[in-house]
Every structure is written in structure tokens, then in C-alpha cells.
Amino acid sequence: VSITTIVVEDGELSTVCYRPEGLDQLLQQTKFTRRELQILYRGFKNECPSGVVDEETFKLIYSQFFPQGDSSTYAHFLFEAFDTHKNGMVSFEDFVTGLSIILRGSVTEKLNWAFNLYDLNKDGFITKEEMTDIMSSIYDMMGTCTYPCMQNDAPKEHVDNFFQKMDKNKDGVVTIEEFLESCQKDENIMQSMHLFDNVI
Amino acid sequence: MASGVAAWLPFARAAAIGWMPVANMPMPIAPTEKNKRADELIVLNVSGRRFETWRNTLDRYPDTLLGSSEKEFFYNEETKEYFFDRDADVFRAVLNFYRTGKLHYPRSECITSYDEELSFFGIIPEIIGDCCYEEYKDRRRENQERLMDDDEDKKDAKLPNMTFRETMWRAFENPHTSTMALVFYYVTGFFIAISVLTNVVETVPCGATPNTKEVTCGDRYTVAFFCMDTACVLIFTVEYLMRLFAAPSRYRFMRSVMSIIDVVAILPYYIGLVMTDNEDVSGAFVTLRVFRVFRIFKFSRHSQGLRILGYTLKSCASELGFLLFSLTMAIIIFATVMFYAEKGSTSSKFTSIPASFWYTIVTMTTLGYGDMVPKTIAGKIFGSICSLSGVLVIALPVPVIVSNFSRIYHQNQRADKRRAQKMQKARLARIRISKTGSSNAFLHSKRNGLFSEALELTSSIEEEQHLSKNQSLLESQHHHLLHCLEKTTNHEFADELCYEQSYLEGALQSYPSQSPSLSSQEGMTGTCCTRHTKRNHAPLPNSSIPTCALSHTHPHHNLQELSTIHIQPLNTSRSSLNMRVDEPARLNCQSGTITTAIISIPTPPATTPESDAHPPPPGPTLQNVVKVSAL
């Protein structure tokens, strides 16, 4: 990433421009074709002319797809998952790297990514609290007008369900091995992992 | 969906992978893109200016012309581009809408042409961005007001077979329509003036006879004044009753301001008649005479300026209210202060706070009568502050009221000028002269045919056929269509005015957008053709159908038959530029029906077919469906 800073007259730091290194380098790092990268970058640059997405913009973009509910929490988790350098900004490289795993990676890589998403504090374990947070954020995106009516304990029920399925040794946390194992046994999950392969 | 956001949809779908492991049920199958082709550039040729964009950009809004398959109608096979015969400058704004998701209104564009372009491309103007929306709304409002003035002009058109009542009403409302009305107008005006003068002179002391007190003229010549008063009231009563009789909606008339003024003007007299001999109420009777001064308001029917003033005051009600409120606040504050400041001084006139109100008002408006003056130093200080602030408080809302008045007044001036018949005629003459080489117009050929028919010369059919050989295929098809319509409705184009309109529509040039129906006002030959503009009741919300009816050869027909149909998407002043686009399409369909396009306000995933990753939103989708005529 090359960073250009533009300073305006009265000393205020205005636009900071980030530029991705180069198409070829990205080609090597990701599994997208040149054409796909071009399309991705065009869309990215259109919405974020400065070259990076900050969390607010990220949430804003994501919320446009879910008008009925509140997607900010889930967007926040997503942001954390994409922001691999932990600097509060998602550059195009981070963006494309993440997408490459999700869309072009192997099933194991995808599941790894999902695990990383759920593991909020990145300690290698998914606790019930973390899972409840994730689940509530997903349910929040539905909003209040649902059929049947949204109960308050719906996320919690779902979490219990999840832990029952995934937590093999019943120690209250799900490790990456348990997660991978349980997911690979579940046919639905395996199938849905390939659902978006043609998105780009 | 905003354009940039549309580009992020793949990302949003990819991010849905986070839901997969926690889902308990199988996911629905993703929709397949049937003809997934690589993103390609398409060329849009608008009046020669080439715009290029990605196909995906246009696909963002599938409910518009460019985003749907409708644009295939404009595809040019040879040049492999889409050609639109529209304004290239406005198209810039339209295309930018696809690119950025925001619709802007270029200030240099005429509001009507902009609206027409938008409706052509199937974009609803409500999505104009906040940056330009105010300007757009202002311009729109001005245009509406101008159109309302136009409408008022049209009201002057004389309908055939108006009942006596309607004629009378028309005469009352528009004095310049007939001589009788004008006479009536001046007579009533004269009597209003007389009546007011009488009231005034009544109170003037005149001619004191020696050894007696000065008497007013009213007391001296009681009989004369009484007669005068009676005459005026009689005239006013007759006028009121006549207006009441002629009014199309009597209830509404009775509630209108002018009629209330009329009633208040004549009522005191009648009440006085009833109560003259009763000593107790003679005091009240005197008070009633005050109401006679309301007769002066009757002049507002005669004076445009008065009406405008009244209208301005009404439209500035909020500013006036604010003025009043702030003044009241200031008055109370200063009155209180002055009262307490002057409390100490002896023989002070500031006996109470309400008594100080008078001082405050006189001082704030810088009148300064001097009947109440502060004597203490504190009083003088506060008094000076009061007078200084008074100027400020009054000066602030006044410019707003003034500018409102000025705007409305100028609009009325414009309307008056337009109504001036001389200008009308001159302008039409100029329009006629500016047309060159458009002699293939339907009515031009028609006129020859019809004229001869009317004059019972050689048969029109041969002439028409002869003329039709010289016309282009398009024109002749159109003319044939109009002809069929004529035959259907058993009416024909006749009068010069009808010629004018059809001339305008038939020719393939764009003419100035003078509404032809305005021209109907003058030059009525009376015998042949009358024009009637009718607001249509059909599905289109904003179109009007000017019609032309013939009466002389068919004495039994009733009223307007449609002999020409204009579809005007937005307003009555029409440019036939749009007509050009409409007509070929109409010809292709071989029918005069209006095709409607459903345009929905673009909303997030509710309308995108790809978002099957998550269960479809169960709530009502936010889709506003607006029917707009696209062709």
C-alpha cells in the first residue's frame, strides 16, 4: 500500500490517499483474475475515493442492503474480520484478500474465516457470550417486523442449538478443531459454502 | 440502491458466509445469471454526443428506460450504439445519476424541459439529491404559479351554449368579456365611490346658521343623504342578489370573503331601517354606521393591486405573526421596565403597566407623541433603548413581506401582459412567419380540403390525396390516423385556431411552447370552431387534452369531441418536441393508447433478485409505484 497525504492550506490534514501496490502483486496474492480485480477495484474506489474504508462507511454501505433492521453490529464484526492489520481501516488489499478466501478459497479456508469472524477476541475459542453477540447481531438485521413475531430469546435459543451441535466435549467453548469437524459433518453447511462462488 | 452500493452487492453476498455455519436449514439456491457476460461498454449517442458507460452501471436501476430492455428500442444496428434524440445536456445529469446514485438538477436548465427528460427516461424527480432539491422545488412552484395564471386566462374562453346563469357569472368575474359586464363594473364602482363619499361628507360641518350650533351636513340635509344612501344600498343589494343567483356554487360564494364584505356593507342600512324609532338602541345604530365604511373594500373587486395586497398579506401570515409576536414581547418588556422606572416620580403618567403600553408603542414605532414622557433618569435611559430597539424589531420581517409582495405583483403583471390581446396576436404572427417549409402539415393540407368543403368547392378528398403524395410516409400515416379520428368523431378541424394547433403538432419542427389553447381567446370567428380545454379524467395525472370541436355543420352535437389528442406529460404549454417522439411510437402501435411504465423508487435488496442469501424481507417492501407515461 502506498500512502499519499495531502495537506490543505490551514494546516488541516485533508484527504489521505491510499493506493494498492499493483495489479500484478494482487494477482499473485489472491485467486481472482485480472478482470475480476478490475471490477472489484472500480466498485471499491467509487464508494471510497480515498482508497480505504473506515468503519463508519463500512457500516453505512452494509446498512443499505438491510433497510428493515439494524446491521451495524454485524457490520462491525465483519469489519473486524476484514481489518487484518487492526488499524481501523480496510484497504483494498485487505478487502480483496478477505474476498479471495471467502469466494475462492477451499472449504477449510472458508470455515477458518468464519471461525475468525465468530471469535471476537481472536483467542482461538468461541465462547457462548461471543456467539450470543454474533447471533443477536444477525437477528438484529431482521428488524422488528417479522413473521412470526421476533421473540427476545430467539438468539439465545439459536446459540444453545449451535453449541449443542458444535461443542463436542461440552466445555462451554468451541475450538477451531471442533468447529471444523462439526461443520464438515453437516451437509447443509458444506453445500452452502459454495453458494456464492460465482458472485464476482 | 445507490450506485456505489450496487457495486458492493457481491461483497455483501460474500459476507453472508458468516451466517452459513450457524444456519440450521439449507440455503436457497442462488439465482443464476443466464447470460453472464463480461462487463461491456455501451455507447449512448444522445443527439450526436457520445456517452460511454458500463452496462452494469445502467443495470443498477432496472426500472428506468436505460436500465431495462426498453432501451433496445433505441438500438442502432449499424453503428452498434443506442441513439436518443434528446437533449444532451440534461442527459448528462441523467447519466450521472446512474454513475453516482444522485440526481442533480442543473440550474441552467428550464424546469419543464428537465421534467420532460426525466419522465422520458423513467426517472422520478423525487429522488433529486438534497443539494439540488430546494432549487428544483422553487422553480417548480414558480412554474405552477405561472401555469395557474395561464389557467385563469383560459377561463375567459366562452363556451358555446352557456346558460344565462353561467354567462352572467362570467360577466361578473371578468368584466372585460362583454360590454354589458364592463358597464356593470363601472356603474358599481361609481356607486361604491359615491357611497363612501357620502359617508365622509355626512360628517363635515357645513353652513352654521347664525345663533345655532354648527351642524354637520348629514343633519342638515338629512333627507338628501338618506335618499343617496338608499339608492346605493339598493344598487348593492341588487348586485349581491344577482351574484348570488349567478354563482355556480352558492354555498361557496356565500362563504367567500367578497360576499361577506358585500353583506356587511349593506346590512347596517337594513338594520337601521328596522330600528329607527327605538331610542335605546339608537346608540347601537350609530355604531352600525361605522360598518358602512366596509363598502370601501368592495373596491377590491375593481382593483388588482388591492387583491394582490390581500393575497400577499395572507401568504406572509407567518412573517406577520412573527412580527406581531416579537413586538408584543418587546412592548410588554419595555412597558414593565418603564412603569417601575417611573414609579417613583411624582405625577407620573405611567399609572400602570397597561398605561405604559401606549408609551412603548408610540416610542417603538418612533411616533413620539409626547403625551407621556419619562421624567426619571432611569426612565429616560430605558426609553431611549426602547426607541432604538423598536426600529430593529420592525425592520426585520418587513423585507420578507416586501419581497413576497413584489414577486406576486410581478407575476400578475406578467399575466396581465400576456392577456393583452395585441401581444398575443403579434406573437402568433411571428410564430407563423418563423415556420419554413412545413407546408406538409396535416391541417395545412386539411385546410385546403376543408376550406373547399366549407365553401362547397371541389371535393376535398382528391385534394387531400394529391397532397398526401408529397408527404413522407410517417406524416401520411399520422395524418391518416387523425383523419380516421375525425371520421370516428364525426367532427373535423375547421377554424384558424384549430389549424394553428394542428399545424404545430403536425409539423416536424419544434415550436416555441406557446400553448395553442391560449390562442383560443382571441380571433374567434364565432361561427366555426370553438375550443375547449378539458382536464382529462383518465389515468394520467398531469395531462390535459385540448380538444377542438366543430359546431356549425352538426347543430345537434353536444360538446367537445376528441379530434386531437395530445399527451402532455407535465403541463399544458406544450412543446411538440415530445410529440415527435410520441407520434412515431403511436403509429407503430396503430393505436392511440397510452402506454404506462411502472417506475419504482429504487430500494435496497427488496428489488434485487440476487439477494436470496438471506430469507426475503417479510415486511412490506418499500416500493412506491408511480405510473408515468413513457411513450
Chai-1 contact restraints between the chains, C-beta under 6 A:
chainA,res_idxA,chainB,res_idxB,connection_type,confidence,min_distance_angstrom,max_distance_angstrom,comment,restraint_id
A,G43,B,A7,contact,1.0,0.0,6.0,A-B,restraint_1
A,N46,B,G4,contact,1.0,0.0,6.0,A-B,restraint_2
A,N46,B,A7,contact,1.0,0.0,6.0,A-B,restraint_3
A,E47,B,G4,contact,1.0,0.0,6.0,A-B,restraint_4
A,I61,B,V5,contact,1.0,0.0,6.0,A-B,restraint_5
A,I61,B,W8,contact,1.0,0.0,6.0,A-B,restraint_6
A,Q64,B,V5,contact,1.0,0.0,6.0,A-B,restraint_7
A,Q64,B,P604,contact,1.0,0.0,6.0,A-B,restraint_8
A,F65,B,A12,contact,1.0,0.0,6.0,A-B,restraint_9
A,F65,B,P604,contact,1.0,0.0,6.0,A-B,restraint_10
A,F65,B,P605,contact,1.0,0.0,6.0,A-B,restraint_11
A,P67,B,P604,contact,1.0,0.0,6.0,A-B,restraint_12
A,Q68,B,P617,contact,1.0,0.0,6.0,A-B,restraint_13
A,Q68,B,G619,contact,1.0,0.0,6.0,A-B,restraint_14
A,L78,B,A15,contact,1.0,0.0,6.0,A-B,restraint_15
A,L99,B,A14,contact,1.0,0.0,6.0,A-B,restraint_16
A,I102,B,A14,contact,1.0,0.0,6.0,A-B,restraint_17
A,I102,B,I17,contact,1.0,0.0,6.0,A-B,restraint_18
A,L103,B,A14,contact,1.0,0.0,6.0,A-B,restraint_19
A,A114,B,G18,contact,1.0,0.0,6.0,A-B,restraint_20
A,A114,B,P21,contact,1.0,0.0,6.0,A-B,restraint_21
A,L117,B,G18,contact,1.0,0.0,6.0,A-B,restraint_22
A,C145,B,G619,contact,1.0,0.0,6.0,A-B,restraint_23
A,T146,B,P618,contact,1.0,0.0,6.0,A-B,restraint_24
A,Y147,B,P618,contact,1.0,0.0,6.0,A-B,restraint_25
A,F162,B,V22,contact,1.0,0.0,6.0,A-B,restraint_26
A,C183,B,P21,contact,1.0,0.0,6.0,A-B,restraint_27
A,N188,B,P26,contact,1.0,0.0,6.0,A-B,restraint_28
A,I189,B,M20,contact,1.0,0.0,6.0,A-B,restraint_29
A,I189,B,P21,contact,1.0,0.0,6.0,A-B,restraint_30
A,S192,B,M20,contact,1.0,0.0,6.0,A-B,restraint_31
A,S192,B,M27,contact,1.0,0.0,6.0,A-B,restraint_32
A,L195,B,M27,contact,1.0,0.0,6.0,A-B,restraint_33
A,L195,B,A30,contact,1.0,0.0,6.0,A-B,restraint_34
A,F196,B,R13,contact,1.0,0.0,6.0,A-B,restraint_35
A,F196,B,A14,contact,1.0,0.0,6.0,A-B,restraint_36
A,V199,B,P10,contact,1.0,0.0,6.0,A-B,restraint_37
A,V199,B,R13,contact,1.0,0.0,6.0,A-B,restraint_38
A,V199,B,A14,contact,1.0,0.0,6.0,A-B,restraint_39
A,I200,B,P10,contact,1.0,0.0,6.0,A-B,restraint_40
